[in-house]
Amino acid sequence: MDNFKVVPFSSLSETVQNLLKSATEVRTKAYCPYSNFSVGSAILTEKDGKIYTGCNIENATMTPCMCAERTAVAKAVSDGYMQFKTVAVVAHQKDFTAPCGVCRQTLSEFRSSNGDIEIYLSKPSLDNVLCTTISQLLPLAYVSYKKDSLP
């Protein structure tokens, strides 16, 4: 647990609190008739500080399901935002719900200019929040090429 710290919601900045509230709100729109496990995510872009939200969207065949984090990423990228400063994920289970492996790898593609993304995990009650970073969740992210070497 050296890579994580759990803090009270009230101790976080107003920006992070608003991000977590946005993730909590969008979670109520999740389409999850198969798992009944609703997840909400909110992303803060590095440029302009814009917030994009996403919820999980399931499908009967399961493979094409979209996690909340990737839904928010798709919305942000569609608007031209490629660097994220902060991500909030809200779900309800015994412990904190962290992004799945696919979402971790997806988020790592859009690291901020400092090379990382702050990650905040909470339950809908927003009492305690686990604070970490994408590099702590995915220390050996897969990289197949250097983005700046593309034509």
C-alpha positions in Angstrom: 0.0 0.0 0.0 3.0 2.3 -0.3 1.7 3.5 -3.7 -1.7 4.6 -2.3 -3.0 6.9 0.4 -6.6 7.1 1.7 -7.8 10.5 2.7 -11.1 12.1 3.7 -13.1 13.6 0.8 -13.2 16.9 2.7 -9.4 17.2 2.6 -9.3 17.2 -1.2 -9.2 20.4 -3.4 -12.5 21.7 -4.7 -11.4 20.7 -8.2 -11.0 17.0 -7.2 -14.2 17.1 -5.1 -16.1 18.4 -8.2 -14.5 15.7 -10.3 -15.6 13.0 -7.8 -19.1 14.4 -7.6 -19.3 14.4 -11.5 -18.3 10.7 -11.5 -20.8 9.9 -8.8 -23.6 11.6 -10.8 -22.8 10.0 -14.2 -22.6 6.6 -12.5 -26.4 6.8 -12.1 -26.7 6.7 -15.9 -24.7 3.4 -16.3 -26.2 0.8 -18.6 -25.4 -2.4 -16.7 -28.4 -4.8 -16.8 -26.1 -7.9 -16.7 -23.7 -7.2 -13.9 -25.7 -4.5 -12.0 -22.3 -2.9 -11.3 -22.5 0.7 -12.1 -19.3 2.8 -12.5 -18.8 6.5 -13.1 -15.7 8.3 -14.2 -14.7 11.9 -14.7 -11.6 13.2 -16.5 -10.0 16.6 -16.1 -8.1 17.7 -19.2 -4.8 19.3 -18.8 -5.5 22.0 -21.3 -8.5 24.1 -20.4 -9.4 22.1 -17.3 -12.5 20.7 -19.0 -14.3 17.8 -17.4 -15.5 14.7 -19.4 -17.6 12.1 -17.8 -18.4 8.5 -18.7 -20.3 5.5 -17.3 -20.0 1.8 -18.1 -22.1 0.5 -21.0 -22.7 -3.3 -21.1 -23.7 -5.5 -24.0 -25.2 -9.0 -23.9 -22.2 -10.4 -25.7 -19.9 -8.8 -23.0 -16.9 -8.3 -25.3 -18.0 -4.9 -26.7 -18.7 -3.5 -23.2 -17.3 0.0 -22.5 -15.8 0.8 -19.1 -16.7 4.2 -17.6 -13.1 5.4 -17.9 -12.8 4.5 -21.6 -16.2 6.1 -22.3 -14.9 9.4 -20.8 -11.6 9.1 -22.7 -13.5 8.6 -26.0 -15.6 11.8 -25.3 -12.5 13.8 -24.5 -10.4 12.6 -27.4 -13.4 13.2 -29.8 -13.1 16.9 -28.7 -9.4 17.0 -29.3 -8.1 16.6 -25.8 -5.1 14.3 -25.6 -3.6 15.0 -22.2 -5.4 14.3 -18.9 -4.4 15.7 -15.5 -6.8 13.9 -13.2 -9.2 10.9 -13.3 -11.9 10.1 -10.8 -13.6 6.6 -10.6 -16.6 6.0 -8.4 -18.2 2.5 -7.9 -19.5 0.5 -5.0 -17.8 -2.6 -3.7 -16.1 -3.6 -0.5 -12.8 -1.9 -1.3 -12.1 0.8 -3.9 -12.7 0.0 -7.6 -9.6 0.7 -9.6 -9.6 0.9 -13.4 -9.2 -2.5 -15.1 -6.1 -3.3 -17.1 -7.5 -2.2 -20.4 -8.5 1.2 -18.9 -5.1 1.6 -17.2 -3.3 1.1 -20.5 -5.7 3.4 -22.3 -5.3 6.1 -19.7 -1.5 5.8 -19.9 -1.7 6.9 -23.5 -2.9 10.3 -22.5 -0.6 11.2 -19.6 -0.2 14.9 -18.8 2.9 16.9 -19.7 4.5 15.9 -16.3 4.3 12.2 -17.5 1.5 11.0 -15.1 -2.2 11.3 -14.2 -3.6 11.7 -10.7 -6.2 9.0 -10.0 -8.9 9.3 -7.3 -11.1 6.3 -6.4 -14.1 6.5 -4.2 -17.4 4.9 -3.3 -20.7 6.8 -4.0 -20.8 7.9 -0.4 -17.7 10.1 -1.0 -16.4 9.6 2.5 -12.9 8.3 1.9 -10.9 8.6 -1.3 -7.9 6.5 -2.4 -5.3 8.7 -4.1 -2.7 7.3 -6.6 -1.4 7.9 -10.1 -1.5 6.0 -13.4 2.2 5.2 -13.1 1.6 3.6 -9.7 -1.3 1.5 -11.1 0.6 0.6 -14.3 4.3 0.9 -13.6 5.4 -0.9 -16.8 2.9 0.4 -19.3 3.2 -1.1 -22.8 4.7 1.3 -25.4 5.0 0.1 -29.0 6.4 3.3 -30.5 7.4 6.9 -29.6 4.5 9.2 -30.5 6.8 12.0 -31.6 8.4 9.7 -34.2 5.2 9.2 -36.1 4.9 10.9 -39.6 
